Amino acid sequence: MAELKLARLPDRTPVKLTIAVLPDLHQRLADYAAAYATAYGSQEPVAELIPAMLAAFLDSDREFAKSQRGSIPTPR
């Protein structure tokens, strides 16, 4: 088979994580969800916002990005 321009899609199976947070962080997350609803006119549950928040945090961490350059993630 000829090689296609589009590479094989990565695994997109969601991984469920369960965490416990302290009450003050829970309140801040709820406050953020309220600010999100005000800004975008769309109410989203905190659990739906957290993955995007974590991705944005990781994307903005320059030292982490620098450490990831050239490294190939190991399959899990």
C-alpha positions, 0 to 999 in steps of 0.5 A: 500500500502506498504511504498516505499523507495523513498519518495513522490517527492516534488512540482516542479512547478516553481514559477515565481518571478519578481524583479528590480535591480539597474543598477550596479547589472545588470552589475555585473550579465551580467559580471558573465554570461560572465565569466560563458560562458568563463569558461564553453563554454556555454552562459546562460542568466542571468535569467537562472543563478540567481536561481542557484546562489541563491541556491548556496548562501543559501547552503553556508550560515551556519547560515541560514542552522543552523536555518533551521535544525529541522524546517519543512517548512510551505506549501504555 
